[in-house]
Amino acid sequence: MKKRFLSAFLLAPLCAAVFFSCEEEKTIVPSEYENLPIPARQESSFASGEPIGMYLLNEGNMGSNKSTIDYADFVSGRYIRNFYTEKNPAVMLSLGDMGNDIQIYGSKLYAVVNGSHKVEVMNARSCVRIGQIEIPNGRYIRFANGKAYVSAYVGGTSSEAGEQLGTVYEIDTALLTVTRKVTVGYQPEELEIAGNYLYVANSGQNPYPDYEYTVSIVETDGMTQVKKLPVGINLHRLRQDRYGRLWVTSRGNYYDVPSNLYVLTPGQNPLETTIDTLDIPCSEFAIKGDSLYFYSLEWKDGSNSISYGVIDINTKTKVCAEFISDGTQSEIQAPYGIAVNPYNGDIFIADAKNYVSSGMLHCYSSNGTRKWSVRTGDIPGHMAFLCKE
């Protein structure tokens, strides 16, 4: 009897260790490696500023805690799914819920995770976690002069309508702490920094059907909103070209007001800005040189209507109706992100497919022929190139 009791006593912690080990294995989704049809190269053969890889942030469905980061390694010629979890196995709940933006600034990689109310900060080369900054309902992030600026839906309250306004948070990128914040319009989306001013696209989806229709102009020295520029309803994307012009998309009202594309040209006084309306439906775009590559995804007559094109940013006209030349655009169900390699012009299109399972990433050459496709995480949509220093 004594021996049996001792054996059971010794086996108990061993069984517990095995149990917890199994539980841990269940919660960690392993990375998956897939060879791409591109040759492996020595990193030394890459030119300065040439991308050696690309991070892809998969949003995952709201409440599912399935946001992940994939990595396309242009050095080894491999695609790595769920890269973040492999590099950070001890992080509880992994990356979190609803990844909304990913950017590289200096030696750090930043992911805005909307549903988890944080900005995750990682080493740009290794994807190993450095820390996080708590930001409620963060949306997009941009950088300038050692500072990060994050748009967020949560902010002050309008005394007129009683609705919650949005906020832009300023972060010290060395200390990873919030230093200042400013109240902007309803539900701010993408933002851009031009000189001493911050431009913020306000979408205003909460006071439906009275959408917000302005771009907030914030003076960064005093972190003060100095003007709200009327542009179009339900604004979303906002990017700057190399001439200082700002390109802004409107999602319309999903009914009788279609999406649109606008160009803002700041004057000597940034508060005096001219606005051009292009009357081109546009959901997302990427700029390389003097070309703006875009796609439009709209719901029409019970199905998705998808179109692609290229705009000359100097003439502000569409110069190409399709940048995909081999007909494979018919295989893309729901384009959800676009990026253009700044070095060789490769075009990347993320396809969210049915929005509930794995998506796809397609790589096209600059002449519009597909080079490769690969399976991604759920709802792929945001890309950031890691360039050789």
TILO-274669 format. One line per field, with one value per residue (C-alpha): residue number from 1; residue in three letters; x negated, y negated, z negated. Coordinates in nm, 2 decimals. Each point is the difference from the previous one (the first is absolute). Layout:
N
num <- [NUM  ...]
residu <- [ALA  ...]
px <- [X  ...]
py <- [Y  ...]
pz <- [Z  ...]
// end
This chain:
389
num <- [1  2  3  4  5  6  7  8  9  10  11  12  13  14  15  16  17  18  19  20  21  22  23  24  25  26  27  28  29  30  31  32  33  34  35  36  37  38  39  40  41  42  43  44  45  46  47  48  49  50  51  52  53  54  55  56  57  58  59  60  61  62  63  64  65  66  67  68  69  70  71  72  73  74  75  76  77  78  79  80  81  82  83  84  85  86  87  88  89  90  91  92  93  94  95  96  97  98  99  100  101  102  103  104  105  106  107  108  109  110  111  112  113  114  115  116  117  118  119  120  121  122  123  124  125  126  127  128  129  130  131  132  133  134  135  136  137  138  139  140  141  142  143  144  145  146  147  148  149  150  151  152  153  154  155  156  157  158  159  160  161  162  163  164  165  166  167  168  169  170  171  172  173  174  175  176  177  178  179  180  181  182  183  184  185  186  187  188  189  190  191  192  193  194  195  196  197  198  199  200  201  202  203  204  205  206  207  208  209  210  211  212  213  214  215  216  217  218  219  220  221  222  223  224  225  226  227  228  229  230  231  232  233  234  235  236  237  238  239  240  241  242  243  244  245  246  247  248  249  250  251  252  253  254  255  256  257  258  259  260  261  262  263  264  265  266  267  268  269  270  271  272  273  274  275  276  277  278  279  280  281  282  283  284  285  286  287  288  289  290  291  292  293  294  295  296  297  298  299  300  301  302  303  304  305  306  307  308  309  310  311  312  313  314  315  316  317  318  319  320  321  322  323  324  325  326  327  328  329  330  331  332  333  334  335  336  337  338  339  340  341  342  343  344  345  346  347  348  349  350  351  352  353  354  355  356  357  358  359  360  361  362  363  364  365  366  367  368  369  370  371  372  373  374  375  376  377  378  379  380  381  382  383  384  385  386  387  388  389]
residu <- [MET  LYS  LYS  ARG  PHE  LEU  SER  ALA  PHE  LEU  LEU  ALA  PRO  LEU  CYS  ALA  ALA  VAL  PHE  PHE  SER  CYS  GLU  GLU  GLU  LYS  THR  ILE  VAL  PRO  SER  GLU  TYR  GLU  ASN  LEU  PRO  ILE  PRO  ALA  ARG  GLN  GLU  SER  SER  PHE  ALA  SER  GLY  GLU  PRO  ILE  GLY  MET  TYR  LEU  LEU  ASN  GLU  GLY  ASN  MET  GLY  SER  ASN  LYS  SER  THR  ILE  ASP  TYR  ALA  ASP  PHE  VAL  SER  GLY  ARG  TYR  ILE  ARG  ASN  PHE  TYR  THR  GLU  LYS  ASN  PRO  ALA  VAL  MET  LEU  SER  LEU  GLY  ASP  MET  GLY  ASN  ASP  ILE  GLN  ILE  TYR  GLY  SER  LYS  LEU  TYR  ALA  VAL  VAL  ASN  GLY  SER  HIS  LYS  VAL  GLU  VAL  MET  ASN  ALA  ARG  SER  CYS  VAL  ARG  ILE  GLY  GLN  ILE  GLU  ILE  PRO  ASN  GLY  ARG  TYR  ILE  ARG  PHE  ALA  ASN  GLY  LYS  ALA  TYR  VAL  SER  ALA  TYR  VAL  GLY  GLY  THR  SER  SER  GLU  ALA  GLY  GLU  GLN  LEU  GLY  THR  VAL  TYR  GLU  ILE  ASP  THR  ALA  LEU  LEU  THR  VAL  THR  ARG  LYS  VAL  THR  VAL  GLY  TYR  GLN  PRO  GLU  GLU  LEU  GLU  ILE  ALA  GLY  ASN  TYR  LEU  TYR  VAL  ALA  ASN  SER  GLY  GLN  ASN  PRO  TYR  PRO  ASP  TYR  GLU  TYR  THR  VAL  SER  ILE  VAL  GLU  THR  ASP  GLY  MET  THR  GLN  VAL  LYS  LYS  LEU  PRO  VAL  GLY  ILE  ASN  LEU  HIS  ARG  LEU  ARG  GLN  ASP  ARG  TYR  GLY  ARG  LEU  TRP  VAL  THR  SER  ARG  GLY  ASN  TYR  TYR  ASP  VAL  PRO  SER  ASN  LEU  TYR  VAL  LEU  THR  PRO  GLY  GLN  ASN  PRO  LEU  GLU  THR  THR  ILE  ASP  THR  LEU  ASP  ILE  PRO  CYS  SER  GLU  PHE  ALA  ILE  LYS  GLY  ASP  SER  LEU  TYR  PHE  TYR  SER  LEU  GLU  TRP  LYS  ASP  GLY  SER  ASN  SER  ILE  SER  TYR  GLY  VAL  ILE  ASP  ILE  ASN  THR  LYS  THR  LYS  VAL  CYS  ALA  GLU  PHE  ILE  SER  ASP  GLY  THR  GLN  SER  GLU  ILE  GLN  ALA  PRO  TYR  GLY  ILE  ALA  VAL  ASN  PRO  TYR  ASN  GLY  ASP  ILE  PHE  ILE  ALA  ASP  ALA  LYS  ASN  TYR  VAL  SER  SER  GLY  MET  LEU  HIS  CYS  TYR  SER  SER  ASN  GLY  THR  ARG  LYS  TRP  SER  VAL  ARG  THR  GLY  ASP  ILE  PRO  GLY  HIS  MET  ALA  PHE  LEU  CYS  LYS  GLU]
px <- [0.00  -0.28  -0.17  0.32  0.07  -0.36  0.03  0.33  -0.15  -0.30  0.21  0.24  -0.23  -0.12  0.35  0.07  -0.31  0.11  0.35  -0.11  -0.26  0.28  0.22  -0.28  -0.05  0.37  -0.01  -0.31  0.07  -0.33  -0.14  0.02  -0.28  0.07  -0.25  0.06  -0.09  -0.28  -0.37  -0.17  -0.26  -0.27  0.11  -0.32  0.12  0.29  -0.05  0.04  0.37  0.11  0.26  -0.13  0.34  0.35  0.23  0.37  0.24  0.32  0.29  0.20  0.37  0.11  0.01  -0.18  -0.35  -0.15  -0.21  -0.33  -0.32  -0.14  -0.34  -0.11  -0.38  -0.16  -0.34  0.09  0.28  0.25  0.34  0.06  0.35  0.06  -0.35  0.08  0.11  -0.31  -0.22  0.21  0.14  0.03  0.22  0.35  0.28  -0.28  0.04  0.36  0.32  0.05  -0.33  0.06  -0.34  -0.37  -0.29  -0.38  -0.18  -0.37  -0.08  0.35  0.31  0.33  0.34  0.32  0.24  0.34  0.20  -0.28  -0.03  -0.38  -0.29  -0.24  -0.36  -0.26  -0.35  0.03  -0.26  0.11  0.37  -0.08  0.21  -0.14  0.31  0.34  0.18  0.37  0.21  0.38  0.15  -0.32  0.03  -0.32  -0.35  -0.25  -0.34  -0.21  -0.29  -0.01  0.37  0.28  0.35  0.29  0.36  0.27  0.37  0.02  -0.03  0.19  0.38  0.16  0.21  0.22  0.09  -0.10  -0.20  -0.35  -0.27  -0.33  -0.35  -0.35  -0.26  -0.37  -0.25  -0.37  -0.15  -0.31  0.20  0.31  0.23  0.28  -0.11  0.30  0.33  0.25  0.37  0.09  0.31  0.23  -0.17  -0.34  -0.16  -0.33  -0.22  -0.31  -0.27  -0.10  -0.25  0.14  0.35  0.19  0.29  0.26  0.28  0.32  0.26  0.27  0.17  0.17  0.24  0.15  0.15  -0.16  -0.36  -0.29  -0.15  -0.31  -0.38  -0.13  -0.32  -0.20  -0.30  -0.25  -0.21  0.30  0.19  0.31  0.27  -0.01  0.25  0.25  -0.01  0.33  -0.09  0.25  0.20  -0.14  -0.37  -0.25  -0.34  -0.23  -0.35  -0.26  -0.18  -0.35  0.12  0.18  0.35  0.24  0.22  0.31  0.27  0.37  0.20  0.33  0.31  0.02  0.33  0.05  -0.33  -0.29  -0.36  -0.23  -0.36  -0.11  -0.33  -0.09  -0.28  -0.12  -0.10  -0.27  0.24  0.10  0.34  0.06  0.04  0.15  0.22  0.04  0.27  -0.10  0.34  -0.19  0.12  -0.29  -0.02  -0.38  -0.31  -0.38  -0.23  -0.33  -0.17  0.26  0.24  0.29  0.11  0.35  0.30  0.36  0.23  0.36  0.33  0.23  0.32  -0.06  -0.37  -0.35  -0.10  -0.38  -0.22  -0.37  -0.19  -0.31  0.02  -0.27  -0.04  -0.11  0.29  0.24  0.15  0.04  -0.26  0.06  0.33  -0.17  -0.35  0.06  -0.07  0.03  0.37  -0.06  0.18  0.32  -0.14  -0.02  0.33  -0.04  -0.32  -0.08  -0.35  -0.25  -0.37  -0.27  -0.36  -0.19  -0.30  0.12  0.37  0.15  0.36  0.15  0.38  0.15  0.32  0.23  0.21  0.30  -0.12  0.03  -0.29  -0.35  -0.06  -0.25  -0.29  -0.07  -0.32  0.00  -0.29  -0.01  0.14  0.31  -0.07  0.03  -0.32  0.13  0.29  -0.01  0.25  0.01  0.17  0.36  0.09  -0.35  -0.01  -0.30  -0.36  -0.34  -0.33  -0.31  -0.28  -0.38  -0.17]
py <- [0.00  -0.24  0.06  -0.05  -0.33  -0.12  0.09  -0.18  -0.31  -0.01  0.05  -0.28  -0.29  0.18  0.04  -0.36  -0.11  0.21  -0.14  -0.36  0.07  0.13  -0.29  -0.24  0.18  -0.04  -0.38  -0.06  0.03  0.10  -0.19  0.15  -0.04  0.01  -0.04  -0.28  0.03  -0.25  0.07  -0.02  -0.28  -0.12  -0.31  -0.17  0.02  -0.24  -0.37  -0.25  -0.08  0.31  0.21  0.32  0.10  -0.10  0.03  0.07  -0.08  0.22  -0.16  0.30  -0.03  -0.22  0.18  0.30  -0.10  0.13  -0.29  0.13  -0.12  0.18  -0.07  0.04  0.05  -0.12  0.12  0.37  0.00  0.13  -0.11  0.04  0.01  -0.10  -0.14  -0.21  0.29  0.20  -0.29  -0.08  0.33  -0.14  -0.29  0.08  -0.01  -0.04  -0.32  -0.07  -0.10  -0.20  -0.11  -0.32  -0.15  0.10  -0.23  -0.01  -0.30  0.02  0.34  0.07  0.16  -0.14  0.18  -0.18  0.26  -0.16  0.25  0.05  -0.38  -0.01  -0.07  0.30  -0.09  0.25  0.02  -0.06  0.26  0.29  -0.08  0.06  -0.21  -0.31  -0.13  -0.14  -0.33  -0.01  -0.19  0.04  0.10  -0.09  -0.02  -0.12  -0.11  -0.24  -0.14  -0.32  -0.13  0.28  -0.01  0.24  -0.13  0.24  -0.07  0.15  0.00  -0.07  -0.36  -0.30  -0.06  -0.25  -0.25  -0.05  0.36  0.20  0.24  0.11  -0.18  0.17  -0.06  0.00  0.12  -0.11  0.26  -0.03  0.28  0.02  0.03  0.16  -0.23  -0.23  -0.36  -0.20  0.04  -0.22  0.04  0.01  0.10  0.30  0.34  -0.11  0.24  -0.05  -0.29  -0.17  -0.24  -0.29  -0.24  -0.13  0.12  0.32  0.08  0.25  0.16  0.00  0.27  -0.07  0.34  -0.02  -0.29  0.19  -0.11  -0.34  0.10  -0.22  -0.16  -0.18  0.02  -0.13  -0.21  0.01  -0.22  0.24  -0.25  -0.09  0.32  -0.20  0.05  -0.32  0.08  0.26  0.00  0.11  0.27  0.29  0.24  0.30  -0.06  0.28  0.01  -0.30  0.02  -0.26  0.01  -0.12  -0.35  -0.06  0.06  0.20  0.28  0.08  0.26  -0.02  0.32  -0.18  0.12  0.35  -0.09  -0.30  -0.18  0.19  0.01  -0.26  -0.13  -0.35  -0.19  -0.26  -0.25  -0.21  -0.36  -0.21  -0.02  0.36  -0.12  -0.12  0.33  0.06  0.31  0.20  0.26  0.27  0.19  0.33  0.27  0.11  0.22  0.03  -0.11  0.00  -0.26  0.07  -0.29  -0.19  0.30  0.07  0.36  0.06  0.23  -0.06  0.25  -0.10  0.19  -0.04  0.18  0.28  0.07  -0.15  -0.23  0.00  -0.22  -0.09  -0.28  -0.23  -0.38  -0.24  -0.22  -0.30  -0.01  0.15  0.23  0.37  0.12  0.37  0.18  0.32  0.06  0.37  0.12  0.38  0.03  0.15  -0.29  0.21  0.23  -0.28  0.01  -0.29  -0.22  -0.14  -0.14  -0.12  -0.08  -0.07  0.10  -0.34  0.16  0.23  -0.10  0.34  -0.05  0.19  0.06  0.15  0.19  0.04  0.25  0.08  -0.19  0.30  0.23  -0.02  -0.27  -0.02  -0.22  -0.05  -0.15  -0.16  -0.12  -0.37  0.11  0.16  0.37  0.21  0.13  0.20  0.04  0.13  0.07  -0.24  -0.04  -0.12  -0.34  -0.11  -0.37  -0.20  0.02  -0.14  0.04  0.08  -0.17  0.05  -0.28]
pz <- [0.00  -0.09  0.33  0.20  -0.17  0.07  0.37  0.04  -0.18  0.23  0.32  -0.09  0.09  0.31  0.13  -0.08  0.19  0.30  -0.02  -0.01  0.27  0.22  -0.08  0.10  0.33  0.08  -0.05  0.22  0.37  0.17  0.29  0.35  0.25  0.38  0.27  0.25  0.37  -0.05  -0.03  -0.34  -0.01  -0.23  -0.19  0.11  0.36  -0.08  0.07  -0.28  -0.04  0.19  -0.19  -0.15  -0.12  -0.06  -0.30  0.05  -0.28  0.00  -0.17  -0.11  -0.08  -0.28  -0.33  0.13  -0.13  0.33  0.12  0.13  0.17  0.30  0.16  0.36  -0.02  0.33  -0.12  -0.07  0.26  -0.26  -0.13  -0.37  -0.14  -0.36  -0.04  -0.31  -0.21  0.08  -0.11  -0.31  -0.14  -0.35  0.09  -0.14  0.26  0.26  0.22  -0.10  0.16  0.33  0.14  0.19  0.11  0.01  0.06  -0.04  -0.15  -0.07  -0.15  -0.13  0.15  -0.12  0.02  -0.09  -0.15  -0.01  -0.21  -0.25  -0.05  0.05  0.22  0.00  0.04  0.14  0.13  0.37  0.09  -0.23  -0.08  -0.37  -0.23  -0.16  -0.17  0.05  -0.04  -0.11  0.26  -0.01  0.33  0.20  0.38  0.19  -0.08  0.16  -0.11  0.00  -0.21  -0.25  -0.06  0.10  0.06  -0.04  0.10  -0.24  -0.01  -0.37  -0.10  -0.14  0.02  0.23  -0.20  0.31  0.10  -0.31  0.22  -0.09  0.21  0.10  -0.12  0.13  -0.25  0.01  -0.11  -0.08  0.20  -0.23  -0.32  0.15  -0.20  0.09  -0.03  0.13  0.17  0.20  0.07  0.37  0.20  -0.03  0.05  0.14  0.25  0.19  -0.07  0.15  -0.11  0.22  -0.16  -0.33  0.08  -0.04  0.23  -0.12  0.20  -0.20  0.09  -0.25  0.02  -0.34  0.06  0.30  0.23  -0.06  0.09  -0.09  0.32  -0.11  -0.02  -0.33  0.02  -0.32  -0.07  -0.16  -0.20  -0.22  0.08  0.08  0.26  0.20  0.28  0.13  0.37  0.18  0.25  0.04  -0.22  -0.18  0.08  -0.04  0.17  -0.01  0.16  0.11  0.33  0.06  0.10  -0.33  0.13  -0.21  0.15  -0.19  0.06  -0.10  -0.05  0.07  -0.18  0.15  0.16  0.23  -0.05  0.16  -0.12  0.14  0.01  -0.09  0.03  -0.26  0.10  -0.30  0.08  -0.15  -0.30  -0.06  -0.12  0.36  0.18  0.34  0.06  0.32  0.04  0.25  0.01  0.00  -0.24  -0.21  -0.31  -0.05  0.18  0.00  0.16  0.17  0.18  0.21  0.01  -0.24  0.01  -0.13  -0.03  -0.07  -0.18  -0.01  -0.07  0.30  0.08  -0.24  0.08  -0.02  0.28  0.03  0.22  0.02  0.16  0.00  -0.03  0.11  -0.31  0.20  0.25  -0.26  0.27  0.03  0.25  -0.03  -0.05  -0.13  -0.14  0.00  0.36  -0.02  -0.09  -0.34  -0.17  0.04  -0.27  -0.26  -0.20  -0.24  0.04  -0.35  0.03  0.26  -0.01  0.26  -0.05  0.02  0.16  0.28  0.04  -0.10  -0.10  -0.29  -0.04  -0.32  0.05  -0.30  0.20  -0.23  -0.31  -0.23  0.11  0.14  0.27  0.28  0.09  0.37  0.14  0.35  0.20  0.11  0.34  -0.17  0.02  -0.31  -0.14  -0.29  -0.25  -0.36  -0.27  -0.29  -0.34  -0.03  0.17  0.12  0.06  -0.12  0.13  -0.10  0.19  -0.20  0.20  -0.01  -0.19]
// end
